[in-house]
Amino acid sequence: MRPYTPICFLIAMMLVACSDKPSLSLQDKAKYTAELIAERSECKTYLQKLSPPVADEKIIDQTYRAAKSAHCLKPDV
């Protein structure tokens, strides 16, 4: 039985790697991204862009990158 163990392990790993991953809704992604942004006054514009309703995933990604380049991400996250 031992020669089959590595094969079974390999098959199990392939099944786990190929399984569907749950995706976040657009509002959840905006909410979690907003939690990463610092609550300083100079960072409020990024939080406003992520407030509901957010219409596009590109807006979330662009806002995150802009907040990161402006040093508006929380340091402890």
C-alpha positions, 0 to 999 in steps of 0.5 A: 500500500505504501507505493500508492500513498504518494500518488494519492497525496499528489491527486489530493493536492491537485484537486485542492489546487483546482477547486473553485475559490469563493469570490468576494462581492464588490461591496465586501471587497470595497469594505475590506479595502476601506479597513486597510486605509488610515483614518487620518484627515488626508486619507478621507478621500480614499475612504469616500471613494470606497463607500457604498455603492461602489460600481466597479472593481477597477475603482477599488483597485485604483483607490487602493494603489493611490492610498498606498502611494500616498502612505494612507494604509494602516501600518499594522495591517 
